[in-house]
Structure formats: C-alpha cells, structure tokens
Amino acid sequence: MISWSNICAPPRGCARRLVWQTIGYICANRDTRYAVRTRRQLDRHGVGIARIQTHLRRGFRKPDVREYSTINNDIDLELAARIDQIPISRYRNFSIVAHVDHGKSTLSDRLLELTGTIPVGSVGQFLDRLDVERERGITVKAQTCTMLYHYKGEDYLLHLVDTPGHVDFRAEVSRSYASCGGALLLIDASQGVQAQTVANFFLAYSLGLELIPVINKIDLDHANIPRALEQIETMFELDSDTAIPVSAKRGTNVEKILPAVVERIPAPANNIDKPLRCLLVDSWFDTYLGVILLINVVDGVLKRGDKVISGHSRKRYEVKDLGILHPDRKPMPHLSTGQVGYAVLGMKTITEALVGDTIMHIGNEVEPLPGFEEPQPMVFVGAFPAEGIEFQTLDDRINQLVLNDRSVSIQRENSNALGQGWRIGFLGTLHASVFQDRLQKEYGASLIITAPTVPYKVLWKDGSETVIRNPDDFPDPAIQKTKVQDLLEPIVKVIMSFPQEYLGDVIELCENNRGTQVDMTFLSQGNQVLLQYLVPTSHLVDDFFGKLKGLTKGYATLDYEDAGYQSAPLVKMQLLVNGNSVDALAQVMHRSLAEKRGREWVKRFKKFLRAQLFETVIQAAIGSKIVARETIAARRKDVLAKLHASDITRRQKLLRNQKEGKKNLRMIGKVTIPQEAYQGFLSKSE
Ligand SMILES: Nc1nc2c(ncn2[C@@H]2O[C@H](COP(=O)(O)OP(=O)(O)OP(=O)(O)O)[C@@H](O)[C@H]2O)c(=O)[nH]1
C-alpha cells in the first residue's frame, strides 16, 4: 500500500524533511487543530508557514486527491453494485420537520441503526457531528445520510436529511427541504405542537412535501398522545389515523416509520437521460480535501474525472472525488439522478461554493436550477482580542472557523478604544453564541464582544440607500438634517406559543418591546395560545426570547420570520468619557429609548471604571446633546500624611498645590479604561 511516508521523503536533516513531516501529519490526522499545533512546533524550529507554502509551490509534491482517496477510501465495490441495481423509482429523499428538542437527531440515529448504517448503540446523535452540536444538543448544520433499506424483498435507497430545529438556522432547513420529496412531522407528545412545528410545517407544506405525522416520546409519563393527534387534525389538516406513535429513545414502534416512508413519500421525478444538473445544497471545508460539496443530482449522472462548470461563476472544475454519506464519506464511481451525495471539485475556498449553484457538464450546459436565496446576517457584533492576545493569531483562528460556517460574515474593523478587531455578522443570537462558544472551545481565545446591532437602512435624499451594520457609520445629526430622507429599522414577525395563563404577561412584554399584534389563536384542548406580533429586530436580539422564557417559566416557544423594514426615529447614542467618545460602545436605537438607556449606561459604566487621579465625567450623548451624566470623584492622595505639627498655613499650601496639580492633570490626563470595564459593561449579568 502506498502511504504518504514513502512518497518523496526528503533526507533527514534537510529543512524540507520537517515540512514533509508536517504535511504528513496534517494528512494523517485531517485535523486543523493538529495543523495549528504543528505550526507552533514549526515556529519553535524557526520554520514559518510561509516556508511550507514556498516549498509546496516549488514542487514539493502535495498528495493528489484521487491518490488519497484510493489509499484511504477505496470504493466499496459491493455497495456500489448494490446501489446501481436500485432504480430511481425506489429512491426516497426525506427529512424530519420538528420543533427544537422534539427528538429529530435521536430518531435519525434509530433509523440509521435500523438500516444497519451504524452499529446499534453507537455514540449518541450520529448526525450531529460538530462538537458544539453534541454538547449543546442542538443541530446547527443540516446533515445528510444515505441508507439502504430492504423492504418486501427489494432494496430502497433512502436519503435522510437531519435539519436544524432552531430558528436562526431557517435557511439550512429550507435548503434541506428542497432536496426532499417528503418529511416526517415529528411532535413531542409531552409538549404538543410548538411555534417551530408550525413554522416548519408551513415551510414544508409550501414546498409540496408529503408529510407523515410521528408522535415522539410516548414513553414519558406526561405524554399526551390524544392532544397531539387532535392538533395534527385541527392545525395541519392531516389524518391523525396515519400518525405513528413512537419512542425514539427506546426504539418503540420506530420500525413502522420506514415502511410508511417507502409507501407514502414519492420517488424523485427526475430524468437520468437529461443533461447533468446538480444542485449545490451545502459545503464545508476539509483541511486535506479542500472544499467538499453536498449535491443533489437533479438530472443526469456525475462521474469521477468529469469536467464540470459552475452555472453561477462559470468556473471550470474536474470531479476529483464523489460518493455518498453513509454516514461517513464513501467514495462511489458515480452519482446518478435523485441521489444526494458529496463531491470534491478541487475548490480552494468556501466562497467558490455558492449554495444554490448548479453544476453542469462543460459543453452540455442547460438552464441552471432556480437556486436559493443566501441568508442575510441579522445580528452584527464587534469582536476585539482581549488584552495580551495578538490580533494576528486570533485573526487566523477566526478565519479558520468562518471557513466552516459560510453563514458567518466577517470584516475587519478598527476602534479607537479597543484597537483592531472584527465585525461579525450572524443569522441570529443563538448563531452568534454558538460561534463564540466554538471559538472559545477550540482555541481558548478570549474576546471582547460588543452589544449586538441589527442592520439599519438610511434612505438618502438623492434616492440611494445604505445599510448600516456598524453604529460608527450612522450619519451625524447634522448630515441627517441636510442629506437624509428617512431612517429604517428591520422588523420581524414573531410567532409565540405558550400556555394561556401567561397571555397577559406576554402581551405586556410585546407592547413594551414596541410590538404590534398581528394574530392570536387559541389552540384547542391544550390551553395553548399561538400569538403573532411584529417586533423590531433590535428588540428581538436584545434577549427577547430569554425574557419570554422567564415570564412563562420556560414554557414558551418562539419562531420568527423576516418582515421587512419600517421607518423609525433612530438616533445614535455614544458614551463619552471626559469628552472622548468610546466608539466600541456606541449604539443605534429608537429615540424613545434613548433617555432611559442613557441613564442606565452612565450608571453601569461608572460601576466598572476605577477612580482616576482626576475627576472623570461619563456622559451619554446623542450628537452634541447630553442625555445623562455621572461623575467619578478624583482619587485623593493624602498630601498631609507627612505633616506632623498642625501648621495651618503649611496645610493650606499643600492642599492648594494639590488642587492646582489636579487641574493640570484633568487637562492632560487620559482616562485609562481597563478591559474589565468593557467586559463588565457589556456582560448581561449585573
Ligand atoms: N424520553 C424520551 N426522550 C427523548 C426521546 N427522543 C428524544 N429524547 C430526548 O430529547 C432530547 C432532544 O432530542 P434531540 O434528538 O437532540 O432533539 P432534536 O430535535 O434533534 O434537537 P435539535 O437538533 O436541537 O433540533 C434529548 O435529550 C433526547 O434524549 C424519546 O422518545 N423519549
């Protein structure tokens, strides 16, 4: 067998030897963390990464992708032949529609076990591959798995897509539904229908998916199966007789699901004889292979070595590797119509892989598929390295993480208070916190994260429009008077579901957050209410869900969808310390909130700022208008300590000198704001 170690090994003692070993390690471990560790070793030996790159450029042979896959991932010919025997009429692509935590991942594991795709009793939640996903028990990225299922004497090829349940990842959900013919509508028997069940149901329904109701967690004492069945009929107009009650955890009744999938979900209705069209559904980065694409072969057949073109960028590629996810990558000689699998086209960066793009054969190009809309970031935060951490080191790490999460947008930014940093855009607050967790977990980096802001819009008098992602770019009051036509803030439609007894409190919360009621529905039997409100996005990201959960003792569930922009009297509030603006803390807000927030800000900042040798004035200001002010008295040095006798004139002279000195200090003194002050001010807890 060929291995990396016997491909062109440079002699011992040669600088290339270390480089060769490094690449070998990286390949063998296929792990970026390993690469980072190795890089530190290299630094110790005085070999920079640039040197590795130079060596690579000068012909230091990088292992060829195909070579690698034949070494490590030989095609399972038996499996390939078995799949080839299955006609497209026996393919079923399906997904699981559910509210967060209703048991999608657990049920997926059971289905994988049932079909022999993973051994029984494997590590829990096979499809949740990211560490954060396993630890926090939530699915962030949609994962796909191909299963072979033997039913009534015939083989079926099933593609299961496990979708994220959390609202922030709605884009992932709709993308996964697009490659499916049907879905299991999973409802937790102890909780009944929740906000996201409703939102995800409508999304699946609008895409024409065939839905099979499944009631999960029937093993729980407080499971209420009749309620769930009734909700299925009344809310979704589905026949409750077709529902399958299961316990994904214990495996009860799970064997009834796949026959229903085969009988009720239609096979993909595509054509193998048409020219190739593959829909790019997802992509991720692998240190060794580069960008890996998840594709849905809509028409035609894609083979290894095929020359293909991207319908979007018109860039040309060669198919270096492809196969199915079973559940890990299993190379195959080809992927044909109706199959969902991975492909490696030798793309270097994730930005080349535009989700929704169509991959076609060169010379046989047809109309590209409609594709998807890329999700727009909804929350932006500024991030700055904490004291003692180098910008450059963190920059590499952050970019590495962004490589794997294309929904994160990143830009460099400069703050006079916190130095060089980044402005990072996320799909929602959970997305932001998951990313922060990942950063801290994988690299132990400490960051100062500023308060979340949402993208505001400025309509200029000349008819143009600017999206403001950073409060720093918000126009000053003087410019507003002369050049600005209107200021707009983003709005979301929030769908909440909770027990009726909390209705009054929840309405009050929404009204206090400048909400406008859209709809209120009482769900039968369960004493649940489904309430819909239009709420400014800035309020939603300000821990709205946390407050809602607090009010309803954790019973409320929430979902939201984009509802466009509306005109609003917006102002930028700044925090000034001795007249100097602390730019990283500035925020855009509704005028009606400014005074109250201003008073809170100055009080809060005072709490975290140490007394200086001179008087410190903390102000909250809108343009030149001061909204609130706090003063920290100067720290006083006891200049009389050494004076023994009580000579009154001497005492007065010393105190006079001190006063003079302070006056000078105030003029030249610069307030040192410790990092803890920022961290304390920005932290949520008091
Ligand atoms: N008692 C009981 N618990 C279950 C059952 N199915 C899942 N659970 C538990 O419910 C919790 C959530 O399950 P997951 O499978 O992670 O839920 P999910 O819907 O995939 O969650 P997201 O990935 O975040 O959308 C876990 O603690 C499971 O162990 C069941 O049938 N019975």
The ligand as an ORCA input file, in Angstrom:
! r2SCAN-3c Opt
* xyz 0 1
  N     -37.966     10.232     26.956
  C     -37.638     10.427     25.689
  N     -36.702     11.331     25.383
  C     -36.371     11.520     24.091
  C     -36.990     10.788     23.055
  N     -36.468     11.198     21.886
  C     -35.552     12.153     22.170
  N     -35.490     12.346     23.507
  C     -34.623     13.297     24.229
  O     -34.978     14.615     23.861
  C     -33.839     15.452     23.834
  C     -33.734     16.149     22.487
  O     -33.503     15.185     21.449
  P     -32.744     15.536     20.087
  O     -32.809     14.283     19.288
  O     -31.415     16.141     20.339
  O     -33.694     16.655     19.534
  P     -33.578     17.469     18.183
  O     -34.981     17.691     17.762
  O     -32.671     16.763     17.243
  O     -32.940     18.821     18.626
  P     -32.186     19.882     17.642
  O     -31.116     19.120     16.953
  O     -31.615     20.897     18.550
  O     -33.218     20.416     16.740
  C     -32.651     14.552     24.114
  O     -32.316     14.685     25.471
  C     -33.180     13.143     23.840
  O     -32.540     12.156     24.616
  C     -37.981      9.812     23.420
  O     -38.576      9.116     22.601
  N     -38.252      9.692     24.735
*
